[in-house]
Structures are given as C-alpha cells and as structure tokens.
Amino acid sequence: MAQKANGLSHTKWLCKYHIVFTPKYRRKIIYNQYRKDLGEILRQLCQWKGVEIIEGHLMPDHVHMLVSIPPKLSVSSFMGYLKGKSSLMMFDRHANLKSKFGNRKFWAEGYYVSNVGLNEATIAKYIREQERADIAQDRLSVKEYEDPFAR
C-alpha cells in the first residue's frame, strides 16, 4: 500500500484530515445556489493556502471534507481561515443571508477533525456515501401518525 507523500528537498509529509463543520444553528441552508457558491469558495480558499481537497461533500446541514494540509499550517489556524473567509465571501455574494444569520457568522463555533492515517480510502468512501445514508435514515425516522380515536 503505497501512500503519496508530499515533500520538499528535506521534508516528506502525509497529513490528511477528515473535517466536519456546520452552519450556525445547524440550519439546512446548503442547497441550490448556496451549495454551488459555497463549493466554489471552499475550493478557492483551499487552493490559496496550498491545501488539497481529496474528497468533499456538502450536505444540507453540514460539510464533510477530506483534506491534505501542509505541516506549516495547523489544523486550527486553517479552520479559522476557512470558516472566517468563507463566511465573509458568502455574505458578500448573498446579502439576503444577513437577515437569517445576523452578525456575519455563517458557521457554528467548533468543528470535528480526525487524523486519517492509513484509512484514507475508507473515509473517502464514507464521505461519498454519507448523503445516501442520511436520506435512508430520514425515511426510517419519519413516523406515520395514527388517529388514536379511529378503530
């Protein structure tokens, strides 16, 4: 199992992370034009910092990303940059979001991060299949309510 390591003349690194973060109040806001613009913004911001997006998926109420971050960037500084700049760029493109989110904060505080290690293929598959699993779970959780007075 050969892993593609990045490197310079005296340094080799393999720093891959699974990151999940949500919009403020976990609103189901990532759809249609917002989804398209947000994907474009996240790709652009990652490119500017030299971060490679291996796998990514925008769900209606959260974002999954599998990224390779150079060791000169800490995960926390990268996430602060990504969430902060993407918030500002989203509010610039969609002024109507200001009424829903108020003080120009699109993302909720915090995020989930996990070092991928050698499980890259497993996590990439999980991210790809996450939407299908969420839809199936929603279908199972919808209850059919019966009229208690009908016999």
DSSP file (Angstrom, degrees, kcal/mol; ACC not computed):
  #  RESIDUE AA STRUCTURE BP1 BP2  ACC     N-H-->O    O-->H-N    N-H-->O    O-->H-N    TCO  KAPPA ALPHA  PHI   PSI    X-CA   Y-CA   Z-CA
    1    1 A M              0   0    0      0, 0.0     2,-0.5     0, 0.0     0, 0.0   0.000 360.0 360.0 360.0  96.7    0.0    0.0    0.0
    2    2 A A        -     0   0    0      2,-0.0     2,-0.4     3,-0.0     0, 0.0  -0.746 360.0-155.4 -89.0 126.4    2.0    3.0   -1.3
    3    3 A Q        -     0   0    0     -2,-0.5     2,-0.9    11,-0.0   115,-0.0  -0.797  21.1-118.7 -98.9 142.6    0.8    6.3    0.0
    4    4 A K        -     0   0    0     -2,-0.4     2,-0.4    10,-0.0    -2,-0.0  -0.715  34.8-164.8 -81.4 107.4    1.5    9.5   -1.9
    5    5 A A        -     0   0    0     -2,-0.9     9,-0.2     9,-0.1     2,-0.2  -0.771   9.5-140.2 -95.2 138.5    3.7   11.6    0.3
    6    6 A N  E     +A   13   0A   0      7,-2.4     7,-2.9    -2,-0.4     2,-0.3  -0.534  35.1 154.3 -86.4 160.5    4.2   15.3   -0.3
    7    7 A G  E     -A   12   0A   0      5,-0.3     5,-0.2    -2,-0.2     2,-0.2  -0.994  38.5-137.3-174.9 169.5    7.5   16.8    0.2
    8    8 A L        -     0   0    0      3,-2.3     3,-0.3    -2,-0.3     5,-0.0  -0.465  62.3 -70.6-118.4-165.8   10.3   19.3   -0.3
    9    9 A S  S    S+     0   0    0      1,-0.2     3,-0.0    -2,-0.2    -2,-0.0   0.864 132.0  16.3 -63.3 -35.7   14.0   18.6   -0.6
   10   10 A H  S    S+     0   0    0      1,-0.1     2,-0.4     0, 0.0    -1,-0.2   0.268 119.2  68.0-120.2  10.7   14.5   17.6    3.0
   11   11 A T        -     0   0    0     -3,-0.3    -3,-2.3     2,-0.0     2,-0.4  -0.992  47.9-176.4-137.9 138.0   10.9   17.0    4.2
   12   12 A K  E     +A    7   0A   0     -2,-0.4     2,-0.3    -5,-0.2    -5,-0.3  -0.993  15.4 176.3-127.5 140.2    8.2   14.4    3.5
   13   13 A W  E     -A    6   0A   0     -7,-2.9    -7,-2.4    -2,-0.4     2,-0.2  -0.993  27.3-172.9-146.2 153.6    4.7   14.6    4.9
   14   14 A L        +     0   0    0     -2,-0.3     2,-0.8    -9,-0.2   103,-0.2  -0.677  25.2 161.0-141.5  79.1    1.4   12.8    4.8
   15   15 A C        +     0   0    0     -2,-0.2    54,-1.8    54,-0.1     2,-0.4  -0.836   8.8 163.4-110.5  93.5   -1.0   15.0    6.8
   16   16 A K  E     -B   68   0B   0     -2,-0.8   100,-2.6    52,-0.2   101,-0.5  -0.927  12.0-173.3-117.1 137.6   -4.6   14.1    5.9
   17   17 A Y  E     -BC  67 115B   0     50,-2.8    50,-2.5    -2,-0.4     2,-0.6  -0.966  23.9-140.1-133.0 144.1   -7.6   15.1    8.0
   18   18 A H  E     -BC  66 114B   0     96,-2.9    96,-1.8    -2,-0.4     2,-0.4  -0.926  32.0-173.1 -99.0 119.9  -11.3   14.4    8.0
   19   19 A I  E     -BC  65 113B   0     46,-3.1    46,-2.4    -2,-0.6     2,-0.4  -0.943  12.8-177.7-121.7 136.3  -13.1   17.6    8.9
   20   20 A V  E     +BC  64 112B   0     92,-2.4    92,-3.0    -2,-0.4     2,-0.3  -0.999  10.6 164.2-131.7 130.7  -16.8   18.2    9.5
   21   21 A F  E     -B   63   0B   0     42,-1.6    42,-2.5    -2,-0.4    90,-0.1  -0.978  18.4-145.8-144.8 158.9  -18.4   21.6   10.3
   22   22 A T        -     0   0    0     88,-0.4    86,-2.7    -2,-0.3    40,-0.2  -0.846  21.9-103.8-126.6 154.6  -21.9   23.0   10.3
   23   23 A P  B >   -E  107   0C   0      0, 0.0     3,-2.3     0, 0.0    84,-0.3  -0.358  62.5 -73.4 -67.8 159.4  -23.8   26.2    9.6
   24   24 A K  G >  S+     0   0    0     82,-2.7     3,-1.4     1,-0.3    84,-0.1  -0.269 122.6   8.2 -56.7 137.6  -24.9   28.3   12.5
   25   25 A Y  G 3  S-     0   0    0      1,-0.3    -1,-0.3    -3,-0.1    82,-0.1   0.604 118.3 -90.4  63.1  14.5  -27.8   26.7   14.3
   26   26 A R  G <   -     0   0    0     -3,-2.3    -1,-0.3     1,-0.2    -2,-0.2   0.846  69.0-179.1  50.4  39.3  -27.3   23.7   12.1
   27   27 A R    <   -     0   0    0     -3,-1.4     2,-1.8     1,-0.1     3,-0.3  -0.390  36.6-122.1 -66.8 143.7  -29.7   25.3    9.6
   28   28 A K        +     0   0    0      1,-0.2    33,-0.2    -2,-0.1    -1,-0.1  -0.589  69.1 129.4 -85.3  76.3  -30.4   23.3    6.4
   29   29 A I        +     0   0    0     -2,-1.8     2,-1.5    31,-0.7    -1,-0.2   0.565  32.1  97.6-109.5 -14.4  -29.2   26.1    4.2
   30   30 A I        +     0   0    0     30,-2.1     2,-0.3    -3,-0.3    32,-0.1  -0.618  59.1 106.8 -87.4  89.6  -26.7   24.4    1.9
   31   31 A Y    >>  -     0   0    0     -2,-1.5     3,-1.3    29,-0.0     4,-1.1  -0.965  69.5  -9.8-153.9 165.0  -28.7   23.8   -1.3
   32   32 A N  H 3> S+     0   0    0     -2,-0.3     4,-2.0     1,-0.3     5,-0.1  -0.122 129.8   1.3  45.1-121.9  -29.1   25.1   -4.9
   33   33 A Q  H 3> S+     0   0    0      1,-0.2     4,-2.6     2,-0.2    -1,-0.3   0.855 134.0  55.3 -66.2 -36.3  -27.2   28.3   -5.5
   34   34 A Y  H <> S+     0   0    0     -3,-1.3     4,-2.8     1,-0.2    -1,-0.2   0.917 108.5  49.4 -61.5 -42.0  -25.7   28.5   -1.9
   35   35 A R  H  X S+     0   0    0     -4,-1.1     4,-2.4     2,-0.2    -2,-0.2   0.923 112.1  47.3 -63.2 -45.6  -24.3   25.0   -2.4
   36   36 A K  H  X S+     0   0    0     -4,-2.0     4,-1.9     2,-0.2    -2,-0.2   0.939 116.3  43.4 -62.0 -48.8  -22.7   25.8   -5.8
   37   37 A D  H  X S+     0   0    0     -4,-2.6     4,-2.6     1,-0.2    -2,-0.2   0.893 113.0  52.0 -65.9 -40.4  -21.2   29.1   -4.5
   38   38 A L  H  X S+     0   0    0     -4,-2.8     4,-2.8    -5,-0.2     5,-0.2   0.909 108.8  50.5 -64.8 -42.1  -20.0   27.5   -1.2
   39   39 A G  H  X S+     0   0    0     -4,-2.4     4,-2.1    -5,-0.2    -1,-0.2   0.920 112.4  47.4 -60.0 -43.9  -18.3   24.7   -3.1
   40   40 A E  H  X S+     0   0    0     -4,-1.9     4,-2.2    -5,-0.2    -2,-0.2   0.908 113.0  48.8 -63.2 -43.5  -16.5   27.2   -5.3
   41   41 A I  H  X S+     0   0    0     -4,-2.6     4,-2.7     2,-0.2     5,-0.2   0.927 111.3  48.6 -64.0 -46.5  -15.5   29.3   -2.3
   42   42 A L  H  X S+     0   0    0     -4,-2.8     4,-2.2     1,-0.2     5,-0.2   0.903 112.2  49.0 -63.6 -40.9  -14.1   26.4   -0.3
   43   43 A R  H  X S+     0   0    0     -4,-2.1     4,-2.2    -5,-0.2    -1,-0.2   0.920 112.9  48.0 -62.4 -43.3  -12.1   25.1   -3.3
   44   44 A Q  H  X S+     0   0    0     -4,-2.2     4,-2.1     2,-0.2    -2,-0.2   0.923 111.9  48.3 -64.7 -45.6  -10.7   28.6   -3.9
   45   45 A L  H  X S+     0   0    0     -4,-2.7     4,-1.4     1,-0.2    -1,-0.2   0.893 112.1  49.5 -63.8 -39.9   -9.7   29.2   -0.3
   46   46 A C  H  X>S+     0   0    0     -4,-2.2     5,-2.9    -5,-0.2     4,-0.6   0.902 109.5  52.0 -65.1 -40.3   -8.0   25.7   -0.1
   47   47 A Q  H ><5S+     0   0    0     -4,-2.2     3,-0.9     1,-0.2    -2,-0.2   0.901 105.6  55.0 -62.4 -40.9   -6.1   26.4   -3.2
   48   48 A W  H 3<5S+     0   0    0     -4,-2.1    -1,-0.2     1,-0.2    -2,-0.2   0.845 112.9  42.1 -61.6 -34.5   -4.9   29.8   -1.9
   49   49 A K  H 3<5S-     0   0    0     -4,-1.4    -1,-0.2    -3,-0.2    -2,-0.2   0.453 115.7-111.9 -92.7  -1.4   -3.4   28.0    1.2
   50   50 A G  T <<5 +     0   0    0     -3,-0.9     2,-0.5    -4,-0.6    -3,-0.2   0.771  67.1 147.1  76.5  25.9   -2.0   25.1   -0.7
   51   51 A V      < -     0   0    0     -5,-2.9     2,-0.5    -6,-0.2    -1,-0.3  -0.827  40.8-141.2 -97.6 131.4   -4.5   22.6    0.9
   52   52 A E  E     -D   68   0B   0     16,-1.9    16,-2.6    -2,-0.5     2,-0.8  -0.805   4.2-145.5 -95.4 126.6   -5.6   19.7   -1.3
   53   53 A I  E     +D   67   0B   0     -2,-0.5    14,-0.2    14,-0.2     3,-0.2  -0.820  20.9 175.5 -89.3 112.3   -9.2   18.6   -1.2
   54   54 A I  E    S-     0   0B   0     12,-2.7     2,-0.3    -2,-0.8    -1,-0.2   0.897  71.0  -4.0 -82.0 -44.7   -9.1   14.8   -1.6
   55   55 A E  E     +D   66   0B   0     11,-1.6    11,-3.6     2,-0.0    -1,-0.4  -0.989  69.9 171.7-148.4 142.1  -12.9   14.3   -1.1
   56   56 A G  E     -D   65   0B   0     -2,-0.3     2,-0.3     9,-0.2     9,-0.2  -0.992   8.1-176.4-153.6 147.3  -15.6   16.7   -0.1
   57   57 A H  E     -D   64   0B   0      7,-2.7     7,-2.6    -2,-0.3     2,-0.7  -0.971  16.7-146.9-149.0 130.9  -19.4   16.7    0.2
   58   58 A L  E     -D   63   0B   0     -2,-0.3     5,-0.2     5,-0.2   -19,-0.0  -0.870  19.8-171.3 -99.2 111.5  -21.8   19.5    1.0
   59   59 A M        -     0   0    0      3,-2.6     3,-0.4    -2,-0.7   -29,-0.2  -0.556  39.8-102.1 -92.2 163.9  -24.8   18.2    2.9
   60   60 A P  S    S+     0   0    0      0, 0.0   -30,-2.1     0, 0.0   -31,-0.7   0.832 119.1  20.2 -57.6 -31.8  -27.9   20.4    3.6
   61   61 A D  S    S+     0   0    0    -33,-0.2     2,-0.3   -32,-0.2   -33,-0.1   0.304 128.5  23.5-125.1  10.9  -26.8   21.0    7.2
   62   62 A H        -     0   0    0     -3,-0.4    -3,-2.6   -40,-0.2     2,-0.4  -0.985  62.8-126.1-163.8 168.6  -23.0   20.2    7.3
   63   63 A V  E     -BD  21  58B   0    -42,-2.5   -42,-1.6    -2,-0.3     2,-0.4  -0.983  14.3-162.6-124.8 130.4  -19.8   19.9    5.3
   64   64 A H  E     +BD  20  57B   0     -7,-2.6    -7,-2.7    -2,-0.4     2,-0.4  -0.939  15.9 174.9-108.0 133.2  -17.5   16.8    5.1
   65   65 A M  E     -BD  19  56B   0    -46,-2.4   -46,-3.1    -2,-0.4     2,-0.6  -0.999  24.7-161.4-139.5 138.4  -14.0   17.3    3.8
   66   66 A L  E     +BD  18  55B   0    -11,-3.6   -12,-2.7    -2,-0.4   -11,-1.6  -0.969  34.5 172.5-112.4 111.2  -11.0   15.0    3.5
   67   67 A V  E     -BD  17  53B   0    -50,-2.5   -50,-2.8    -2,-0.6     2,-0.6  -0.858  37.0-138.9-126.5 153.5   -8.0   17.3    3.1
   68   68 A S  E     -BD  16  52B   0    -16,-2.6   -16,-1.9    -2,-0.3   -52,-0.2  -0.952  27.3-168.2-109.9 111.4   -4.3   17.2    2.9
   69   69 A I        -     0   0    0    -54,-1.8   -54,-0.1    -2,-0.6   -18,-0.1  -0.866  23.3-118.5-105.1 128.2   -2.9   20.1    4.9
   70   70 A P    >   -     0   0    0      0, 0.0     3,-1.9     0, 0.0   -19,-0.0  -0.319  27.0-117.1 -61.0 148.5    0.8   21.1    4.7
   71   71 A P  T 3  S+     0   0    0      0, 0.0     4,-0.1     0, 0.0    -2,-0.0   0.673 109.8  71.3 -65.9 -15.8    2.6   20.8    8.1
   72   72 A K  T 3  S+     0   0    0      2,-0.0     2,-0.4     1,-0.0    -3,-0.0   0.701  94.5  65.5 -71.7 -16.3    3.4   24.5    8.1
   73   73 A L  S <  S-     0   0    0     -3,-1.9     2,-0.2   -24,-0.0    -4,-0.0  -0.895  80.2-140.3-105.0 132.1   -0.3   25.1    8.8
   74   74 A S     >  -     0   0    0     -2,-0.4     4,-2.2     1,-0.1     5,-0.2  -0.599  21.7-121.2 -82.6 155.1   -2.0   24.0   11.9
   75   75 A V  H  > S+     0   0    0     -2,-0.2     4,-2.6     1,-0.2     5,-0.2   0.901 112.2  51.8 -62.4 -40.7   -5.5   22.5   11.6
   76   76 A S  H  > S+     0   0    0      2,-0.2     4,-2.2     1,-0.2    -1,-0.2   0.898 110.4  46.7 -66.9 -39.7   -7.0   25.1   13.9
   77   77 A S  H  > S+     0   0    0      2,-0.2     4,-2.2     1,-0.2    -1,-0.2   0.895 113.3  50.0 -69.0 -37.4   -5.4   28.1   12.0
   78   78 A F  H  X S+     0   0    0     -4,-2.2     4,-3.1     2,-0.2    -2,-0.2   0.918 111.6  47.9 -64.5 -42.8   -6.6   26.6    8.7
   79   79 A M  H  X S+     0   0    0     -4,-2.6     4,-2.7     2,-0.2     5,-0.4   0.886 110.3  51.7 -67.6 -37.8  -10.1   26.1   10.0
   80   80 A G  H  X S+     0   0    0     -4,-2.2     4,-2.0    -5,-0.2     5,-0.3   0.925 114.4  44.2 -60.7 -44.3  -10.3   29.6   11.4
   81   81 A Y  H  X S+     0   0    0     -4,-2.2     4,-2.6     2,-0.2     5,-0.4   0.940 115.5  47.3 -63.4 -49.1   -9.2   30.9    8.0
   82   82 A L  H  X S+     0   0    0     -4,-3.1     4,-1.9     1,-0.2     5,-0.2   0.930 117.8  39.4 -63.4 -48.4  -11.6   28.6    6.0
   83   83 A K  H  X S+     0   0    0     -4,-2.7     4,-1.7    -5,-0.2    23,-0.2   0.893 118.4  48.1 -70.5 -39.3  -14.7   29.3    8.1
   84   84 A G  H  X S+     0   0    0     -4,-2.0     4,-1.9    -5,-0.4    -2,-0.2   0.954 116.7  39.6 -66.6 -51.3  -13.9   33.1    8.5
   85   85 A K  H  X S+     0   0    0     -4,-2.6     4,-2.5    -5,-0.3     5,-0.2   0.891 114.9  52.4 -68.2 -39.4  -13.2   33.9    4.9
   86   86 A S  H  X S+     0   0    0     -4,-1.9     4,-2.4    -5,-0.4    -1,-0.2   0.874 107.9  53.4 -66.5 -34.5  -15.9   31.6    3.5
   87   87 A S  H  X S+     0   0    0     -4,-1.7     4,-2.3    -5,-0.2     5,-0.2   0.959 111.3  44.7 -59.9 -51.4  -18.4   33.4    5.8
   88   88 A L  H  X S+     0   0    0     -4,-1.9     4,-1.8     1,-0.2    -2,-0.2   0.898 114.2  49.3 -61.4 -41.3  -17.4   36.8    4.5
   89   89 A M  H  X S+     0   0    0     -4,-2.5     4,-1.9     2,-0.2    -1,-0.2   0.874 110.3  50.7 -68.4 -36.7  -17.5   35.7    0.9
   90   90 A M  H  X S+     0   0    0     -4,-2.4     4,-2.6     1,-0.2    -2,-0.2   0.918 110.8  48.3 -66.1 -42.4  -20.9   34.1    1.3
   91   91 A F  H  < S+     0   0    0     -4,-2.3    -2,-0.2     1,-0.2    -1,-0.2   0.821 110.1  53.1 -68.3 -29.9  -22.4   37.2    2.8
   92   92 A D  H  < S+     0   0    0     -4,-1.8     3,-0.3    -5,-0.2    -1,-0.2   0.892 115.7  39.3 -68.4 -39.2  -20.8   39.3    0.0
   93   93 A R  H  < S+     0   0    0     -4,-1.9     2,-0.5     1,-0.3    -2,-0.2   0.831 126.2  34.7 -78.8 -33.0  -22.4   37.1   -2.6
   94   94 A H    ><  +     0   0    0     -4,-2.6     3,-1.6    -5,-0.2     4,-0.3  -0.798  60.9 175.8-128.3  88.0  -25.8   36.6   -0.9
   95   95 A A  T >  S+     0   0    0     -2,-0.5     3,-1.4    -3,-0.3     4,-0.3   0.756  75.6  71.3 -64.9 -24.8  -26.8   39.7    1.0
   96   96 A N  T >> S+     0   0    0      1,-0.3     3,-0.7     2,-0.2     4,-0.5   0.665  83.2  71.4 -68.6 -14.2  -30.2   38.1    2.0
   97   97 A L  H X> S+     0   0    0     -3,-1.6     4,-2.4     1,-0.2     3,-0.6   0.736  80.2  75.5 -71.4 -21.4  -28.3   35.7    4.4
   98   98 A K  H <> S+     0   0    0     -3,-1.4     4,-2.0    -4,-0.3    -1,-0.2   0.841  91.2  53.9 -60.8 -33.3  -27.6   38.6    6.8
   99   99 A S  H <4 S+     0   0    0     -3,-0.7    -1,-0.3    -4,-0.3    -2,-0.2   0.819 113.7  42.1 -71.6 -28.7  -31.2   38.6    7.9
  100  100 A K  H << S+     0   0    0     -3,-0.6    -2,-0.2    -4,-0.5    -1,-0.2   0.839 127.4  28.2 -83.7 -35.1  -31.0   34.9    8.8
  101  101 A F  H  < S-     0   0    0     -4,-2.4     2,-0.7     1,-0.2     4,-0.5   0.540  84.8-163.8-109.8  -8.9  -27.6   34.8   10.4
  102  102 A G  S  < S+     0   0    0     -4,-2.0     2,-2.0    -5,-0.3    -1,-0.2  -0.489  70.0  43.9  71.4-110.9  -27.2   38.3   11.8
  103  103 A N  S    S-     0   0    0     -2,-0.7    -1,-0.2     1,-0.2     3,-0.1  -0.096 115.1 -92.7 -77.1  40.7  -23.7   39.3   12.7
  104  104 A R  S    S+     0   0    0     -2,-2.0     2,-0.6     1,-0.2    -1,-0.2   0.786  85.4 131.1  59.2  32.2  -21.9   37.9    9.5
  105  105 A K        +     0   0    0     -4,-0.5    -1,-0.2     1,-0.1   -81,-0.1  -0.930  24.2 169.6-115.2 107.3  -21.2   34.5   11.1
  106  106 A F        +     0   0    0     -2,-0.6   -82,-2.7   -23,-0.2     2,-0.3   0.818  59.6  62.5 -84.1 -33.8  -22.3   31.7    8.7
  107  107 A W  B    S-E   23   0C   0    -84,-0.3     2,-0.1   -24,-0.2     3,-0.1  -0.667  81.9-117.9-100.4 149.2  -20.7   28.8   10.5
  108  108 A A        -     0   0    0    -86,-2.7   -86,-0.1    -2,-0.3   -84,-0.1  -0.378  45.4 -89.6 -71.7 158.9  -21.3   27.4   14.0
  109  109 A E  S    S+     0   0    0     -2,-0.1    -1,-0.1   -88,-0.1   -87,-0.1  -0.433  90.4  15.7 -67.8 145.5  -18.5   27.5   16.5
  110  110 A G        -     0   0    0     -2,-0.1   -88,-0.4    -3,-0.1     2,-0.3  -0.003  62.6-147.0  84.1 172.2  -16.2   24.5   16.5
  111  111 A Y        -     0   0    0    -90,-0.1     2,-0.4     2,-0.0   -90,-0.2  -0.957  18.9-108.6-166.3 167.3  -15.7   21.6   14.1
  112  112 A Y  E     +C   20   0B   0    -92,-3.0   -92,-2.4    -2,-0.3     2,-0.4  -0.927  35.6 177.3-108.3 135.0  -14.8   17.9   14.2
  113  113 A V  E     +C   19   0B   0     -2,-0.4     2,-0.4   -94,-0.2   -94,-0.2  -1.000   6.6 178.5-139.1 141.0  -11.4   16.8   13.0
  114  114 A S  E     -C   18   0B   0    -96,-1.8   -96,-2.9    -2,-0.4     2,-0.4  -0.998  32.3-119.4-141.2 135.6   -9.7   13.4   12.8
  115  115 A N  E     -C   17   0B   0     -2,-0.4   -98,-0.2   -98,-0.2  -100,-0.0  -0.611  22.4-151.9 -73.0 129.5   -6.3   12.4   11.5
  116  116 A V    >   +     0   0    0   -100,-2.6     3,-1.6    -2,-0.4     2,-0.2   0.883  23.8 173.3 -75.5 -39.7   -6.9    9.9    8.7
  117  117 A G  T 3  S-     0   0    0   -101,-0.5     3,-0.3     1,-0.2    -1,-0.2  -0.484  71.2 -23.3  65.8-132.0   -3.7    7.9    8.9
  118  118 A L  T 3  S+     0   0    0     -2,-0.2     3,-0.3     1,-0.2    -1,-0.2   0.315 121.0  86.4 -96.3   8.4   -3.8    4.9    6.6
  119  119 A N    <>  +     0   0    0     -3,-1.6     4,-2.2     1,-0.2     5,-0.2  -0.015  47.6 125.7 -96.0  29.7   -7.6    4.8    6.4
  120  120 A E  H  > S+     0   0    0     -3,-0.3     4,-2.5     1,-0.2     5,-0.2   0.894  71.9  49.1 -58.2 -44.9   -7.9    7.3    3.5
  121  121 A A  H  > S+     0   0    0     -3,-0.3     4,-2.1     1,-0.2    -1,-0.2   0.893 111.3  50.3 -64.2 -40.1   -9.9    5.0    1.2
  122  122 A T  H  > S+     0   0    0      2,-0.2     4,-2.1     1,-0.2    -1,-0.2   0.918 113.5  44.1 -64.1 -44.8  -12.4    4.1    4.0
  123  123 A I  H  X S+     0   0    0     -4,-2.2     4,-2.4     2,-0.2    -2,-0.2   0.881 111.4  53.3 -71.3 -38.0  -13.0    7.7    4.9
  124  124 A A  H  X S+     0   0    0     -4,-2.5     4,-2.1    -5,-0.2    -1,-0.2   0.907 110.8  47.9 -61.4 -40.9  -13.3    8.9    1.3
  125  125 A K  H  X S+     0   0    0     -4,-2.1     4,-2.2    -5,-0.2    -2,-0.2   0.904 109.9  52.5 -65.4 -41.5  -16.0    6.2    0.8
  126  126 A Y  H  X S+     0   0    0     -4,-2.1     4,-0.7     1,-0.2    -2,-0.2   0.916 110.0  48.2 -59.4 -44.8  -17.8    7.2    3.9
  127  127 A I  H >< S+     0   0    0     -4,-2.4     3,-0.6     1,-0.2     4,-0.5   0.909 111.8  49.7 -64.5 -42.1  -17.9   10.9    2.8
  128  128 A R  H 3< S+     0   0    0     -4,-2.1     3,-0.3     1,-0.2     4,-0.3   0.883 117.2  40.2 -62.9 -38.7  -19.2    9.8   -0.7
  129  129 A E  H 3X S+     0   0    0     -4,-2.2     4,-2.0     1,-0.2    -1,-0.2   0.428  88.9  94.8 -93.1   1.0  -21.9    7.6    0.7
  130  130 A Q  H <X S+     0   0    0     -4,-0.7     4,-2.5    -3,-0.6    -1,-0.2   0.892  82.4  51.8 -61.4 -42.4  -23.0   10.0    3.6
  131  131 A E  H  > S+     0   0    0     -4,-0.5     4,-2.3    -3,-0.3    -1,-0.2   0.922 109.6  49.2 -63.7 -43.6  -25.8   11.6    1.7
  132  132 A R  H  > S+     0   0    0     -4,-0.3     4,-2.1     1,-0.2    -1,-0.2   0.904 112.3  48.8 -61.3 -41.3  -27.4    8.3    0.7
  133  133 A A  H  X S+     0   0    0     -4,-2.0     4,-2.4     2,-0.2    -2,-0.2   0.893 110.1  51.1 -66.7 -40.2  -27.2    7.1    4.4
  134  134 A D  H  X S+     0   0    0     -4,-2.5     4,-2.3     2,-0.2    -2,-0.2   0.903 110.1  49.3 -64.1 -41.2  -28.7   10.4    5.7
  135  135 A I  H  X S+     0   0    0     -4,-2.3     4,-2.0     2,-0.2    -2,-0.2   0.922 111.9  48.6 -64.2 -43.6  -31.6   10.1    3.2
  136  136 A A  H  X S+     0   0    0     -4,-2.1     4,-1.8     1,-0.2    -2,-0.2   0.904 111.4  50.2 -62.7 -41.0  -32.3    6.5    4.2
  137  137 A Q  H  X S+     0   0    0     -4,-2.4     4,-1.9     1,-0.2    -1,-0.2   0.891 108.3  52.8 -64.6 -40.0  -32.1    7.4    7.9
  138  138 A D  H  X S+     0   0    0     -4,-2.3     4,-1.0     1,-0.2    -1,-0.2   0.892 108.0  51.2 -62.2 -39.5  -34.6   10.3    7.4
  139  139 A R  H  < S+     0   0    0     -4,-2.0     3,-0.3     1,-0.2    -1,-0.2   0.878 111.6  47.2 -65.3 -37.1  -37.0    7.9    5.7
  140  140 A L  H  < S+     0   0    0     -4,-1.8    -1,-0.2     1,-0.2    -2,-0.2   0.824 110.3  52.5 -73.0 -30.6  -36.8    5.5    8.7
  141  141 A S  H  < S+     0   0    0     -4,-1.9     2,-0.5    -5,-0.1    -1,-0.2   0.628  83.1 100.0 -84.4 -11.8  -37.2    8.2   11.3
  142  142 A V     <  -     0   0    0     -4,-1.0     2,-0.4    -3,-0.3    -4,-0.0  -0.629  65.2-151.4 -76.0 121.6  -40.4    9.6    9.7
  143  143 A K        -     0   0    0     -2,-0.5     2,-0.8     1,-0.0    -2,-0.1  -0.738  10.8-132.8 -97.5 141.6  -43.3    8.2   11.8
  144  144 A E        -     0   0    0     -2,-0.4     2,-0.4     0, 0.0    -2,-0.0  -0.833  26.8-144.0 -88.8 115.8  -46.8    7.6   10.4
  145  145 A Y        -     0   0    0     -2,-0.8     2,-0.3     1,-0.0     0, 0.0  -0.675  11.7-154.4 -86.8 133.4  -49.1    9.1   13.0
  146  146 A E        -     0   0    0     -2,-0.4     3,-0.0     2,-0.0    -1,-0.0  -0.776  25.1-107.4-105.4 150.5  -52.4    7.3   13.5
  147  147 A D    >   -     0   0    0     -2,-0.3     3,-1.1     1,-0.2    -1,-0.0  -0.658  24.5-151.9 -74.3 118.3  -55.6    8.8   14.8
  148  148 A P  T 3  S+     0   0    0      0, 0.0    -1,-0.2     0, 0.0    -2,-0.0   0.711  93.0  53.6 -67.8 -17.7  -55.9    7.4   18.4
  149  149 A F  T 3  S+     0   0    0      2,-0.0     2,-0.4    -3,-0.0    -2,-0.0   0.570  87.4  93.6 -93.3  -9.5  -59.7    7.7   18.1
  150  150 A A    <         0   0    0     -3,-1.1    -4,-0.0     1,-0.1     0, 0.0  -0.686 360.0 360.0 -85.6 134.6  -60.1    5.7   15.0
  151  151 A R              0   0    0     -2,-0.4    -1,-0.1     0, 0.0    -2,-0.0   0.354 360.0 360.0-126.5 360.0  -60.8    2.0   15.5
